[in-house]
Amino acid sequence: MSGDILSLNNIEVIYDNVALAIKGVSVNVPQGGMVALLGANGAGKTTTLKAVSGLLRPERGKVTRGELRFLGQDIEPMLPQKRVQLGIVQVLEGRRVFEHLTPDENLVAASAVAGSSHKDMQRGMDMVYTYFPRLHQRRTAQSGFLSGGEQQMLAIGRALMTQPKLLMLDEPSLGLAPFLVAEIFEIVQKINRQEGLSVLLVEQNAVAALEVVSHGYLMENGRIVMHDSAEAMKKNPDIQEFYLGGSEGKNFHEIKHYSRRKRWLS
Ligand code: ATP
């Protein structure tokens, strides 16, 4: 579809030539849009992101069906570096930063890997520190001593140094206090709006994600089971029950059991 920076059409991924991890996955991110991919642990969200960034190969994963287009180009045959050059960047789950380096050094390193000019590096650092003033205050501290929230900000900052057109975030809320999650998501939303950067946000935390995106996709067992506006998803009774806290008090096994009777699967 024109107007989409990213479009996945009917994608299937297999690990180790046998394990089918995602099937028939179609996801679109509009140019300049901010979209969430929601779902529980193991639903296939990370696999979907890795199909886009090209990071399946080291894990012996392979896109075996479907079409992957970025700005209209078929990116499936491209190596990960080439996809970064085109403007695709993935912030991996777990806030990976160089812990022995300072935030300043981390940002310079990210810029060097992207092959940016000195001027672009300066501009990138100014931008990162403008959006993340908290990080600016800690710019010369050893990154291993930053808080979880600050490390997540730095991981996003490193991605921004590659001058991306599409930022893909994998579970940025993981292990962070709710106020910090809200702060980080609001900053990402601000970057999305002010810089026109398209964002694909992968989250288990549907509550926080649906506050900042325009649309969401819900994944279960390797398939997309729902796609709607954020407003409609927030109001959906199934989403409310299973992803917005309505299932509080039920244990995981019970949630799994109940999930078999969800309306969208019947
Ligand atoms: P998480 O919250 O754990 O990141 P997820 O929704 O991102 O969950 P994936 O990590 O994409 O889910 O996993 C989807 C399916 O693919 C799971 O069944 C998982 O066991 C399988 N899988 C993921 N990585 C591999 C791998 N490297 N080799 C084999 N199977 C894998």
Boltz pocket constraint, residues with backbone or C-beta under 6 A from the ligand:
constraints:
  - pocket:
      binder: B
      contacts: [[A, 15], [A, 16], [A, 19], [A, 20], [A, 21], [A, 39], [A, 40], [A, 41], [A, 42], [A, 43], [A, 44], [A, 45], [A, 46], [A, 47], [A, 48], [A, 59], [A, 60], [A, 93]]
      max_distance: 6.0
